[in-house]
């Protein structure tokens, strides 16, 4: 890609960008949200047309005006938001072979037996045990991501864009993906790897390109640079890798659970959160973190156990009851459950407090705009205006909206389920600051994550969740990442 330029409504998104991908290499493309990497990849994959510049393969100039054009030249993209890339009511096999089905439109016959066999063969090559007849809607987020990777193998890809492919995967699944990427490299396929997790960038990449403010600011072989230099290039300044831990007064218990259980994922959880305290619940994918947050919020109903909030016993039977009691949730799947992507920033921020913004059921537009302007400024949400649809914001700014809508409520306890997933280092810093400020206001924070470094940096106390149970508790400064991983992967204390 040479001299690529792109503007939206007069605002420059890319300026004179050069990007090169060789066959058989993993080329990491990094940058803070808004740096231009997504726009560049959308031009490469045919979702956008560039205003300037050329795209060539093997010296031949191409005209790419649509995703279909890109696929014709062997350019394929696996997006981070898996639910927008899969057809939920179709089977696993149908989703893997979707391009084949589309190509057969108008044909009288489709051999479903052969289609299922071929999909099973692709899954077998990848070492994935997913039943081809299952509906995609029944799969976990990690399984959906693997179906997308399998679809890639069913197509004759020459160049592959992987956008945050490991975000929903466990450690074992991520390692399997890295093994598959080695196989792609060996076959001469070029891979663009987009990730915010720098350790895995250095684990798999041959080259690293960093973008900032719509231009390329670094292009180095991976072995010639390091994480600190990459972060400095992304932010344009040195980044203190210590997480910003704001001082907060820890008071009386706000939230307590005893023997909380439902199904096989939450099996008798005892925990407590005090005012001003950040309690991290860490665990691997499948440990039960999301299921625990849903029980406390009322999205699912506990089968047994007790929840005490502010001294009162509660068993929320819906999210509305959870919010009424004073507990709110920023969920892991923000686009599906945390925000209304087609609505404006203004309306998303107003939703939980509509009653306070008007009288007799009529919303005051002036009050709503003042509230939105205040929240946007306070949380540092980067948006053209409050009227912009949330779908057009970067991942980090969407997450700030998902958090911001709760900050004007009377909530006592804030729960964050994997709040930094798919978020760049700059937006992470903002999110950590917001969480610290909530703790300073006397709110109780329950921070559920599989990012152990975040828990060690932010939390006053860390609880390790394994197979639906709290298996270990550490005060601040007591644990290392190795300790957390040991207990999270079912290690026994007597062996420690």
C-alpha positions as CSV (number, residue, x, y, z in Angstrom):
1,X,0.0,0.0,0.0
2,X,1.6,3.3,-1.1
3,X,0.7,6.9,-0.3
4,X,-2.7,6.0,1.1
5,X,-4.8,9.0,2.1
6,X,-8.4,9.1,3.4
7,X,-10.6,11.9,4.9
8,X,-14.1,11.8,6.4
9,X,-16.2,15.0,6.2
10,X,-13.0,17.0,5.8
11,X,-11.2,15.3,8.8
12,X,-8.0,13.5,7.7
13,X,-7.9,9.9,8.9
14,X,-4.9,8.8,6.9
15,X,-2.1,10.8,5.3
16,X,0.4,9.4,2.9
17,X,0.6,5.9,4.5
18,X,2.9,3.2,3.2
19,X,2.4,-0.4,4.4
20,X,4.0,-3.6,3.1
21,X,3.1,-7.2,3.7
22,X,5.3,-10.0,2.6
23,X,4.2,-13.6,2.0
24,X,5.0,-15.9,4.9
25,X,5.3,-13.2,7.6
26,X,3.3,-11.9,10.5
27,X,3.3,-8.1,10.4
28,X,1.8,-6.5,13.5
29,X,-0.1,-3.3,13.0
30,X,-0.4,-1.3,16.2
31,X,-1.7,2.1,17.3
32,X,-3.9,3.8,19.9
33,X,-7.7,4.0,19.1
34,X,-8.1,6.6,16.4
35,X,-4.6,6.2,15.0
36,X,-5.9,5.1,11.6
37,X,-5.0,1.4,11.6
38,X,-8.7,0.3,11.2
39,X,-9.3,2.7,8.4
40,X,-6.1,1.5,6.6
41,X,-7.2,-2.2,7.0
42,X,-10.8,-1.3,5.8
43,X,-9.2,0.1,2.6
44,X,-7.1,-3.0,2.2
45,X,-10.2,-5.3,2.7
46,X,-12.4,-3.2,0.4
47,X,-14.8,-1.9,3.1
48,X,-13.6,1.7,2.2
49,X,-12.1,3.3,-0.9
50,X,-9.0,5.3,-0.4
51,X,-8.9,8.9,-1.6
52,X,-5.3,8.7,-2.6
53,X,-2.6,6.0,-3.1
54,X,-2.3,2.6,-4.7
55,X,-2.5,-1.0,-3.8
56,X,-0.3,-3.5,-5.5
57,X,0.3,-7.3,-5.3
58,X,3.4,-8.7,-6.9
59,X,3.9,-5.3,-8.7
60,X,0.4,-5.4,-10.2
61,X,-1.8,-2.4,-9.3
62,X,-5.3,-3.5,-8.1
63,X,-8.6,-1.7,-7.9
64,X,-10.3,-2.8,-4.7
65,X,-13.8,-1.2,-4.3
66,X,-15.6,-3.8,-2.2
67,X,-14.9,-6.8,0.1
68,X,-15.8,-9.1,-2.8
69,X,-12.9,-7.5,-4.9
70,X,-10.5,-8.0,-2.0
71,X,-11.5,-11.6,-1.6
72,X,-11.0,-12.1,-5.3
73,X,-7.4,-11.1,-4.8
74,X,-7.1,-13.4,-1.8
75,X,-7.4,-10.7,0.9
76,X,-9.5,-11.8,3.9
77,X,-10.3,-10.2,7.2
78,X,-11.3,-11.8,10.5
79,X,-13.0,-9.0,12.6
80,X,-12.9,-8.6,16.4
81,X,-16.7,-8.3,16.7
82,X,-17.4,-11.9,15.9
83,X,-21.2,-11.6,16.1
84,X,-21.3,-9.2,13.2
85,X,-19.4,-11.7,11.0
86,X,-21.5,-14.8,11.6
87,X,-25.1,-15.7,10.7
88,X,-26.5,-16.7,14.1
89,X,-29.3,-19.0,13.0
90,X,-27.2,-21.0,10.5
91,X,-25.1,-24.0,11.5
92,X,-21.4,-24.1,12.2
93,X,-20.9,-25.9,8.8
94,X,-23.0,-23.3,6.9
95,X,-21.0,-20.4,8.5
96,X,-17.7,-22.0,7.7
97,X,-18.7,-22.6,4.1
98,X,-20.7,-19.4,3.7
99,X,-18.7,-18.1,0.6
100,X,-19.4,-21.5,-1.1
101,X,-23.1,-21.1,-0.4
102,X,-23.1,-17.6,-1.7
103,X,-21.3,-18.7,-4.9
104,X,-23.9,-21.4,-5.4
105,X,-26.8,-18.9,-5.5
106,X,-29.1,-19.8,-8.5
107,X,-27.8,-23.4,-8.5
108,X,-30.5,-26.0,-8.2
109,X,-28.5,-28.4,-5.9
110,X,-26.4,-28.1,-2.8
111,X,-25.0,-31.3,-1.4
112,X,-25.5,-30.7,2.4
113,X,-23.7,-34.0,3.2
114,X,-20.6,-32.9,1.3
115,X,-20.8,-29.4,2.8
116,X,-20.9,-30.8,6.3
117,X,-18.1,-33.2,5.6
118,X,-15.9,-30.4,4.2
119,X,-16.5,-28.2,7.2
120,X,-15.7,-31.1,9.5
121,X,-12.5,-31.7,7.6
122,X,-11.5,-28.0,8.0
123,X,-12.2,-28.2,11.8
124,X,-10.3,-31.5,12.0
125,X,-7.2,-29.9,10.3
126,X,-7.3,-27.2,13.0
127,X,-7.7,-29.7,15.8
128,X,-11.1,-28.1,16.8
129,X,-13.9,-30.2,18.3
130,X,-17.0,-28.3,17.4
131,X,-20.1,-30.1,16.1
132,X,-20.8,-28.9,12.6
133,X,-24.6,-29.3,12.9
134,X,-24.8,-27.0,16.0
135,X,-26.4,-23.5,15.5
136,X,-23.8,-20.7,15.9
137,X,-26.2,-19.0,18.3
138,X,-25.5,-21.8,20.8
139,X,-21.7,-21.3,20.8
140,X,-19.6,-19.5,23.3
141,X,-17.7,-16.3,22.2
142,X,-14.4,-18.3,22.0
143,X,-16.1,-21.0,19.8
144,X,-17.5,-18.4,17.5
145,X,-14.0,-16.9,17.0
146,X,-12.7,-20.3,16.1
147,X,-15.5,-20.8,13.6
148,X,-14.4,-17.6,11.9
149,X,-10.8,-18.8,11.8
150,X,-12.0,-22.1,10.3
151,X,-13.9,-20.2,7.6
152,X,-10.6,-18.5,6.7
153,X,-9.1,-22.0,6.1
154,X,-12.0,-23.0,3.9
155,X,-11.2,-20.0,1.6
156,X,-8.1,-19.7,-0.5
157,X,-6.6,-16.8,1.4
158,X,-3.2,-15.2,0.3
159,X,-3.3,-12.3,2.8
160,X,-5.1,-12.4,6.1
161,X,-6.0,-9.6,8.5
162,X,-6.5,-10.8,12.0
163,X,-8.2,-8.1,14.1
164,X,-7.8,-8.8,17.9
165,X,-8.2,-12.6,17.2
166,X,-7.1,-13.7,20.7
167,X,-9.4,-11.3,22.6
168,X,-12.1,-14.0,23.4
169,X,-9.7,-16.9,23.6
170,X,-8.3,-18.8,26.5
171,X,-4.5,-19.2,26.9
172,X,-4.7,-22.7,25.4
173,X,-6.9,-21.6,22.5
174,X,-4.6,-18.6,21.8
175,X,-1.6,-20.9,21.7
176,X,-3.5,-23.1,19.2
177,X,-4.2,-20.1,17.1
178,X,-0.5,-19.1,17.2
179,X,0.3,-22.7,16.0
180,X,-2.2,-22.2,13.1
181,X,-0.5,-18.9,12.2
182,X,2.8,-20.7,12.0
183,X,1.1,-23.0,9.5
184,X,-0.2,-20.1,7.4
185,X,3.3,-18.6,7.4
186,X,4.8,-21.9,6.2
187,X,2.3,-21.9,3.4
188,X,3.5,-18.4,2.3
189,X,0.5,-16.5,3.5
190,X,1.0,-13.0,4.8
191,X,-0.7,-12.1,8.0
192,X,-1.6,-8.6,9.4
193,X,-1.9,-9.0,13.1
194,X,-3.7,-6.3,15.1
195,X,-3.6,-6.7,18.9
196,X,-3.4,-4.6,22.0
197,X,-1.6,-7.3,23.9
198,X,2.1,-6.5,23.4
199,X,3.5,-9.8,24.9
200,X,1.7,-11.8,22.2
201,X,2.7,-9.2,19.5
202,X,6.4,-10.0,20.3
203,X,5.6,-13.7,20.6
204,X,4.3,-14.1,17.0
205,X,5.4,-11.1,14.9
206,X,8.2,-10.7,12.4
207,X,7.7,-7.0,11.9
208,X,5.9,-4.2,13.8
209,X,4.4,-1.1,12.3
210,X,3.0,1.6,14.7
211,X,0.5,4.3,13.5
212,X,-0.3,7.5,15.3
213,X,-2.5,10.4,14.1
214,X,-3.1,8.9,10.7
215,X,0.5,8.2,9.8
216,X,3.2,5.6,10.3
217,X,5.7,6.5,13.1
218,X,7.5,3.1,13.5
219,X,8.3,0.2,11.1
220,X,10.9,-2.2,12.7
221,X,11.7,-5.9,12.7
222,X,10.2,-7.3,16.0
223,X,13.6,-8.3,17.3
224,X,15.0,-4.8,16.8
225,X,12.5,-3.1,19.2
226,X,10.8,-3.7,22.6
227,X,7.5,-3.0,24.4
228,X,8.5,0.3,26.0
229,X,9.6,1.7,22.6
230,X,6.3,0.6,20.9
231,X,4.2,2.2,23.7
232,X,6.3,5.4,23.4
233,X,5.6,5.4,19.6
234,X,1.9,4.7,20.1
235,X,1.4,7.5,22.6
236,X,4.0,10.0,21.4
237,X,5.4,10.1,24.9
238,X,6.8,7.9,27.6
239,X,4.2,5.7,29.3
240,X,4.5,4.8,33.0
241,X,3.7,1.1,32.9
242,X,2.7,1.3,36.5
243,X,-1.1,1.4,36.6
244,X,-2.5,4.7,38.0
245,X,-3.6,3.6,41.5
246,X,-5.4,6.6,43.0
247,X,-5.6,6.8,46.8
248,X,-9.0,6.1,48.2
249,X,-10.4,5.7,51.7
250,X,-11.6,2.1,52.3
251,X,-14.7,2.0,54.5
252,X,-17.4,-0.4,55.6
253,X,-18.6,-3.5,53.6
254,X,-21.0,-2.6,50.7
255,X,-21.5,-5.9,49.0
256,X,-21.3,-9.4,50.5
257,X,-22.2,-12.8,49.1
258,X,-22.3,-16.1,50.9
259,X,-22.6,-19.5,49.1
260,X,-23.8,-17.8,45.9
261,X,-24.5,-20.5,43.2
262,X,-26.2,-21.2,39.9
263,X,-25.6,-23.9,37.4
264,X,-22.1,-25.4,37.0
265,X,-20.2,-22.1,36.5
266,X,-20.9,-20.5,39.9
267,X,-20.6,-23.0,42.8
268,X,-20.8,-21.3,46.2
269,X,-19.0,-17.9,46.0
270,X,-18.2,-16.0,49.2
271,X,-16.9,-12.5,48.6
272,X,-17.1,-8.9,50.0
273,X,-16.4,-5.4,48.6
274,X,-16.0,-2.4,50.8
275,X,-16.7,1.3,50.0
276,X,-13.7,2.8,48.2
277,X,-12.2,-0.7,47.6
278,X,-11.2,-2.2,44.2
279,X,-11.6,-6.0,44.4
280,X,-10.4,-7.9,41.4
281,X,-11.8,-11.4,40.6
282,X,-9.2,-13.1,38.3
283,X,-9.6,-16.3,36.4
284,X,-9.1,-18.0,33.1
285,X,-11.7,-18.1,30.3
286,X,-14.5,-20.4,31.6
287,X,-13.8,-19.8,35.3
288,X,-17.3,-18.3,35.8
289,X,-16.4,-14.5,36.1
290,X,-19.1,-13.4,33.6
291,X,-21.7,-15.8,35.2
292,X,-21.0,-14.4,38.6
293,X,-21.4,-10.8,37.4
294,X,-24.8,-11.7,35.8
295,X,-26.0,-13.2,39.1
296,X,-25.1,-10.1,41.1
297,X,-26.7,-7.8,38.4
298,X,-29.9,-9.9,38.1
299,X,-29.4,-10.9,34.5
300,X,-29.5,-14.5,35.8
301,X,-31.1,-15.6,39.1
302,X,-29.2,-17.3,41.9
303,X,-30.3,-20.8,42.8
304,X,-29.0,-20.6,46.3
305,X,-26.9,-18.3,48.6
306,X,-27.3,-14.7,49.8
307,X,-26.4,-11.3,48.5
308,X,-26.2,-8.3,50.9
309,X,-25.9,-4.8,49.6
310,X,-25.6,-1.9,52.0
311,X,-26.8,-4.1,54.8
312,X,-30.0,-5.3,53.0
313,X,-30.6,-8.8,51.7
314,X,-31.3,-8.8,47.9
315,X,-31.8,-11.4,45.2
316,X,-32.2,-9.3,42.0
317,X,-34.4,-11.1,39.5
318,X,-33.8,-8.7,36.7
319,X,-31.2,-6.0,35.8
320,X,-33.8,-3.4,36.7
321,X,-33.9,-4.8,40.2
322,X,-30.1,-4.9,40.4
323,X,-29.9,-1.2,39.3
324,X,-32.7,-0.3,41.8
325,X,-30.7,-2.0,44.6
326,X,-27.6,0.0,43.7
327,X,-25.4,-2.5,41.7
328,X,-24.5,-1.9,38.0
329,X,-22.6,-3.8,35.4
330,X,-20.3,-2.9,32.5
331,X,-20.5,-6.2,30.6
332,X,-17.8,-8.0,28.6
333,X,-19.7,-7.9,25.3
334,X,-20.2,-4.2,25.2
335,X,-21.7,-4.0,21.7
336,X,-24.3,-6.6,22.4
337,X,-25.1,-5.8,26.1
338,X,-23.4,-2.6,27.2
339,X,-24.5,0.0,24.6
340,X,-27.1,0.7,21.9
341,X,-24.7,0.9,18.9
342,X,-27.2,2.6,16.6
343,X,-28.2,5.3,19.1
344,X,-26.3,8.5,19.8
345,X,-23.8,9.1,22.5
346,X,-26.3,11.5,24.0
347,X,-29.1,8.9,24.3
348,X,-26.8,6.1,25.5
349,X,-25.6,8.3,28.4
350,X,-29.1,9.4,29.3
351,X,-30.8,6.0,29.4
352,X,-30.4,5.1,33.1
353,X,-31.4,8.5,34.4
354,X,-34.3,9.5,32.1
355,X,-36.6,10.2,35.1
356,X,-34.3,12.9,36.4
357,X,-34.0,14.6,33.0
358,X,-37.6,15.7,32.7
359,X,-41.1,16.1,34.2
360,X,-44.3,14.1,33.7
361,X,-42.6,11.8,31.3
362,X,-41.3,14.6,29.0
363,X,-37.5,14.7,28.6
364,X,-35.8,18.1,28.8
365,X,-33.5,18.3,25.7
366,X,-31.5,21.0,27.3
367,X,-30.9,19.0,30.5
368,X,-30.0,15.9,28.5
369,X,-27.5,17.8,26.4
370,X,-25.9,19.4,29.5
371,X,-25.6,16.0,31.1
372,X,-24.0,14.5,28.0
373,X,-21.5,17.4,27.6
374,X,-20.5,17.0,31.2
375,X,-20.0,13.2,31.0
376,X,-18.1,13.5,27.7
377,X,-15.7,16.0,29.1
378,X,-15.3,14.2,32.5
379,X,-14.6,10.8,31.0
380,X,-12.6,12.1,28.0
381,X,-14.9,10.5,25.4
382,X,-13.6,11.3,21.9
383,X,-16.5,12.0,19.6
384,X,-17.4,14.5,16.9
385,X,-20.5,15.5,18.9
386,X,-23.0,14.1,21.4
387,X,-25.3,13.3,18.4
388,X,-22.8,10.8,16.9
389,X,-24.0,7.2,16.8
390,X,-21.9,5.1,19.2
391,X,-21.2,2.6,16.4
392,X,-18.8,5.2,14.9
393,X,-16.7,5.5,18.0
394,X,-13.5,3.5,18.6
395,X,-13.6,0.5,21.0
396,X,-12.1,2.4,23.9
397,X,-14.6,5.3,23.5
398,X,-17.5,2.9,23.2
399,X,-16.3,1.4,26.5
400,X,-16.2,4.9,28.1
401,X,-19.9,5.4,27.0
402,X,-20.8,2.0,28.6
403,X,-19.2,3.1,31.8
404,X,-20.3,6.8,31.6
405,X,-24.0,5.9,31.5
406,X,-23.8,4.6,35.1
407,X,-21.7,7.4,36.6
408,X,-24.7,9.7,37.2
409,X,-26.8,7.0,38.9
410,X,-27.0,6.3,42.7
411,X,-25.2,3.0,42.2
412,X,-23.1,1.9,45.2
413,X,-21.3,-1.0,43.5
414,X,-19.8,-0.9,40.0
415,X,-18.9,-4.2,38.3
416,X,-16.5,-4.3,35.3
417,X,-16.3,-7.5,33.3
418,X,-13.1,-7.5,31.1
419,X,-13.4,-3.7,30.7
420,X,-10.1,-3.4,28.7
421,X,-10.8,-6.1,26.1
422,X,-9.9,-4.7,22.7
423,X,-8.9,-1.4,24.1
424,X,-5.6,0.4,23.4
425,X,-3.1,1.5,26.0
426,X,-4.2,5.1,26.0
427,X,-7.9,4.3,26.5
428,X,-6.9,1.7,29.2
429,X,-5.2,4.5,31.1
430,X,-8.4,6.6,31.0
431,X,-10.5,3.6,32.1
432,X,-8.2,2.9,35.0
433,X,-8.4,6.6,36.0
434,X,-12.2,6.5,35.9
435,X,-12.3,3.4,38.1
436,X,-9.9,5.1,40.5
437,X,-12.1,8.2,40.7
438,X,-15.2,6.0,41.4
439,X,-13.4,4.4,44.3
440,X,-12.4,7.8,45.6
441,X,-16.2,8.7,45.6
442,X,-16.7,5.7,48.0
443,X,-18.1,3.3,45.4
444,X,-17.3,-0.4,45.7
445,X,-15.5,-1.8,42.6
446,X,-15.7,-5.5,41.5
447,X,-13.2,-5.8,38.6
448,X,-13.5,-9.2,36.8
449,X,-10.6,-10.0,34.5
450,X,-8.2,-12.5,33.0
451,X,-5.5,-9.8,32.6
452,X,-3.5,-10.6,35.8
453,X,-1.2,-7.6,35.4
454,X,-4.2,-5.3,35.6
455,X,-5.4,-6.9,38.8
456,X,-2.0,-6.6,40.4
457,X,-1.7,-2.9,39.4
458,X,-5.3,-1.8,40.3
459,X,-6.7,-3.9,43.0
460,X,-6.7,-3.5,46.8
461,X,-7.6,-7.2,47.0
462,X,-7.4,-10.1,44.5
463,X,-9.7,-13.1,44.5
464,X,-8.8,-16.1,42.3
465,X,-11.8,-17.8,40.7
466,X,-11.4,-21.4,39.4
467,X,-14.2,-23.7,38.2
468,X,-16.9,-21.4,39.8
469,X,-15.3,-21.1,43.2
470,X,-13.0,-18.6,45.0
471,X,-9.9,-20.6,45.7
472,X,-7.5,-18.0,47.0
473,X,-7.4,-14.4,48.2
474,X,-4.4,-12.0,48.1
475,X,-4.0,-8.5,49.6
476,X,-2.3,-5.8,47.5
477,X,1.4,-6.6,47.0
478,X,1.1,-10.2,48.2
479,X,0.9,-12.0,44.8
480,X,2.8,-12.3,41.5
481,X,1.4,-13.1,38.1
482,X,2.8,-16.6,38.5
483,X,0.8,-17.0,41.8
484,X,-2.4,-15.9,40.2
485,X,-1.9,-18.3,37.2
486,X,-1.1,-21.2,39.5
487,X,-4.3,-21.0,41.5
488,X,-6.4,-19.9,38.4
489,X,-5.3,-23.1,36.7
490,X,-6.4,-25.4,39.6
491,X,-3.1,-25.5,41.5
492,X,-3.4,-26.7,45.1
493,X,-2.1,-24.6,48.0
494,X,-0.2,-27.4,49.6
495,X,1.9,-27.7,46.4
496,X,2.7,-23.9,46.2
